[in-house]
Amino acid sequence: LVVAEVALACVLLVMGGLLVRSFQAVLDVNLGFTPENTVAWQVRPTLDFETRQELGVFTYGLVDRMEQIPGIEEVGLIDALPLGRNRSWGFQIVGQPDREDVPALFPHLVSPGYLEAMQIPLLQGRHLSRDDQGDAPTVILMNESGARRVFQGQDPLGERILLWDGREWEVVGIVQDVKHLSPEMDSGVQVYFHYLQMPDAGALDMVVRSRLPTDQVATVVSQALREADPGMPTREFWTLESKVEQSVSARSFTLWILSGYGIAALLLAALGIYGVLAQSVAERAPEIGIRRALGATASTVVKSVLGRTLFLAGLGIVVGGLASLWVGKLLASFLFGVGATDPITYVGMGGILMAVAALAGLVP
């Protein structure tokens, strides 16, 4: 019974330990941007704009209005924030034959200032500017690993890609990779377009970076939005930290469920070991009395009972560890940054079980 209880507890504890380490690995991932002190609004103007230039005048005026508010550091616009909506576009590399190894790109339609608001570092070249619109040459920024994959180690600055619209787009800057789909997934090929150089940017999200409290930022920004367009919704906002938490919520829920089972199993195993050994010690009371009468010390008796307990617990841990190796394969798809046979987890959970077993055996 003791061996079975310890083995079952070992399996659940190891699974919980693997998920804890995996979840910590997800939280430690470099997202490529800084979610702290950042709030986002969805900008949905009710005004009609006949041209992209008119939209530019409105949105640039909105950004300028925000940047004049004391306490607001950076403001930028994007059509799809990271860890949210997903889409992809096919493209060709100008001057090169079609390659099957070039994946589709993740497009981001942004305004100048967006990268600064998200604190996405520029690694080479230049940022997009307000001059990159209208009849200006079509230019893009690309993420570092995507550029390396597309241009195969060549200097990407000055290279061009051809899109579905028939226009060629020149790479003028390289930026740090950003986790676009989820913290666990590869960044892929990410391309940043000036939103006014695309025919339709759709709905835009406005990113506001400020060290002011969120409620205070919401109040002043909502007032500025109402002044710019009285009919535009102003209370639809969220923090980027909540966006990150939402992206890992499913993993977090699984973690807490399995960890709860593991802790419950650990407590049940401790109670089970205590109950079995208490009954055993009670049954052995005459034997223990005879041993003491023949000269055995109290410590010798305790060591005998405790040694038997640790032997049974050790046997249960071995059985549970072998079972965990098999169950871990089923859990592999849920893990990130840690293997299903992670030795630190196995040793750590085994040590915890041995300590609990020793305590449960020492009391009787």
N, C-alpha and C positions, 0 to 999 in steps of 0.2 A: 504493500500500500504506500509506504514512504517513497519507494523508488518511483512508482507511477505518479505520485503527486509532484515530486521534484521534476520528473521528466516533462510532465505537462507544463508546469510553471516555467521550466527552462525554455521550451519552445515558444511560449507566448512572450516571455521576457526578451528573448533574442529577436523575435520579429518586431516587438516594440522598440528595442534598441536600434535595430537597423533603420527603422523609419525615423527615429529621432535624429540619428546621424545624417540620414538622407535629407531630412527637412532642414537641418542646420546648414548642410551643403548648399541647398537652394537659397537660403537666406543670405549666404555669404557670396553668392554669385554677383559679379560686377554687371549691373544692368546697363551700364553705358551712359546713364543719366542719373541725376540726383533728385529723388522724389521729395525729399524733405523741403519744407517751406515753400511748397508749390501748390497752387490752386488752379483749377481749370473751369472755364465756362463754355457752354456751347453757344456760338454766335449765330443767331438766325434772324437776320434783318427782315423787317416787314416792308422796307422801302424797295422800290423797283429800280433796277440798274440796267440801262440799255446797253452799256458797254463794260468791258473789263476795267477800263480806265476809271469809270465812275465807281465801280466796286472798290478799286484801289484807293481812290480818294476817301471813300467812307472808312475803309478798314485802317488805312494809315492814320487818318484822323482819330480813329478810336484808340489805336495803339499810342499815339502821341498824347492823347488825353489821359490814358492810364499812367504813362511814364511820368507825367507831371504831378501825380498824386504822391505826397510825402510818404515814404516808407516802402514804396513799390520800386524794386530794383530792375527787373527785366520783364518784358512782355513780348510774346510771339504767338503766331497762329499756325495751326496745322489741321489738315483734314481728318487725320486718324492718329490718335495718340498711341504710344507703345502699349503692349499688353491688352490690345482691344481688337478692333476690326481687322480682318485679314483680306488681302487681295493680291494679285500678281499680274504682271504684264510681261509678255514676250518681247525680245529685242534682238537686234543683230549688231555685231561689232563692225564699224565702218572700216573698210580696207582689209578685212580678214574674211576668209571663207566661213560659212556656217559651221559651228561646232556643236556636237551633241552634248558635250559636257558643260555647256553654259546653262545654268538654271534660269528660271524666270526671276524678275526683280520685284522687290517690294517697293512700290512708289509712295513717297510722302510729299504732299503739296504743302509747302511751308512759306512763311513770310521771313524776311530778314529779322533777326532777333530771336527766332525760335530756338536755335541751337544754344544761344547764350542763356535764354530763360531756362532751358533744360540742363544747362551745364554739360553739354556734349562737346568735348574738346575737338578743335580743328587741328589736324595733324600735318597737313600739307596744303599749299595753295591759299585760296581766299574764301571768305564767306559769300553768300548771296547778298546782293545789295538792292536798294530800291531802283537803281538804274537798270536792273535786269528785268525789264518788262517792255511791253509795246513792241517796237521794231528792233529792240536790242537782240544780239545773238542769243540763241537758246543755250543755256548753260545748266549744269547739274553739279551736285556734290554726291560722292559715293563713299560708302563705309570701307574701312581698311581691308578687312578680310575679303569682302566682295570684290574690290578692285584687284586684289592679288589673285583671286580665282578667275576673274574675267580676263584680265590682261596678262596672266601667267608670269608675274614678276617684273614686267616692264613698267616703266614710269607711266602712271595713268594720266598725269596732268597733260592736257591737250588732246588726249584720245577722245573719240566720238562714238556714240551709239545711235542706232536708227530705230525709231519706235513705229508703232502702228499708224501714227498720224503722218508718216512720211517725212518728218523733220529729223534733222541730225542734232544731237545734243552733245556739247563739249564738256568734258570733266574739268572743272576749275578748282576743285577742292576735295580733300580726303578727310573724313571725320572718323571718330572712334566708333566701333561696333556698338549697336544697341540691341538689347533683347526685345524683339518686336512681338513675337507670338507668345512666348512664355519664358520664364527664367531658365527652364531646362533645355530649351531648343536652340539650335544654331541660329546665328544672326542672319545668315543668308546674304543675298545681294540687295542692299538697301540704297535707294537713289532718292535724293532730295531735289525737287523741282520748285522753282519760284511759282507760287500759286497763281500769279497773274499771267504767267506764260502758258498756262493750260486752259483749254476752252471752258471747263466747268470744274471748279474745285468743290462744289456741293457745300454741305454744312462744314463750318470751321469750328475748331476748338481753340479758345484763347487761353494761353498759359501765362499765369501771373506768378512771378517769384517775389516773395516778400517775407521779412522776418516778423511782420506784425501778426497778432493772433488771427486765426482764420475768420472768426466772426467779424472782426474789424475790417479785414480785407474784403469780405463779402459785402459789407455795408457800403463801403466807398466805391467798390467796383460796380455794384448794382445801381448805385445812384448815377455813376458815369454812363452806364449803358442806357439807362432811361433817358438821360439828357441827349444822347446821340440818336436814339430811336425809341420814342415813347411806347411803341407797340411791341418791342422785342422782349421776350422772356428774360428775366434777370436773376431768378432764384435757382436756376438749374446749374449747380456747381458741385464740384467734388475735389478732394485732395488727391494728389498722385500717390500718396502713401496708402490711401484706401484702395486705389487701383491695384497697387502691388499686393496688398493683403487679399484682395478678391482673386487675383491670379493664382494664389497658393492656397485658397480656402479649401478646395477639394482634398488636397494632400494633407492639410492641417486637420480636417475632419477625420480622415482615415487614421492619422497619427494618434489623435486623442482616443478614438474608439479602441484601437489595438493596445495603446498604452494602458487604458482603463482595464482591459481584459488582463493584461500582464500583471498589473498591480493587484487585481483581485485574485489572480492565480497565486501570486506570491504570498498574499495573506492567508489564503486557504491552505497552501502548502505548509506555512508556518504553524497554523492551527492544527493541521493534520499530523504533522510531525510531533508537535507537543502532545496531542491526544494519544497517539499510538505509544509514544515513549513513556508518558505518564502511566498508562495502563501496564506497560511492560515493567516499569520500575516497581509499581505496586505489587505485581505478581512475583517479582524477584526479591521482595522485602525479606523473606526468610533467608534466602541465599546470601543477600547482602549482609544480614545480621551475622550469619556464620562466618563470612569472610572477615568482618570486623573483629569477631571474637577470636579468629585465628591470627590476627595481627595486621590485617590490611588497613591502610590509612584511608581517611575520607577522600583525599585527593586521588588515591589509586582507584577507588570505586567510581569517582566522577570521571576519571580518564577512561575507564572501561566503558561506561555508558556513552560518554561523548564520542569515544573512538568508534563505537558501533554506529552512532548517529551519522558521523561524518563519512563513514564507509558507505552507508546506504545512500546518503546524499550525493556522494561522489559518483556512485553507480548510476543514480538517477540523472545526474548532469551529463554523464557520458551518453546514456541512452537519449536524453533530450537533445544533446548536441548533434548526435547523428540524425535524429529526426528533423532537427532544424535545418540541416544541410539540404534535406529533400524539400522541406516546406519553403526554404529560402528561394529555391528555383521558381516556385509559383509566385513569389513576391518580387521577383527581379524587375518586372515591368514597372513597379511602383518606386524603385530606388533610383537615386541620382547622386553621383559623386561617391558612391560607396558600393562595394561588391556584396553579393549575397553571402559570401564566406568571410566577411570582414573580421579579422582576428581580434581586433580591439573590442568589438561588440561581444564576441563569444567569451573572451576571457573576462571581460567586465561583468557580464550577466552571470557567468559561473561563479565569480567571486562573491557577488551579492547573494546568490543562492546559498553558497557555503556559509557565509556569515549568518544568514537568517537561520539556516539549519543548526548551526552551532548554538545560537541563542535559544532556539526552540528546544534543543536537547539538553541545554545546561540547566534550564529551570526545573524540570522534573527531578 
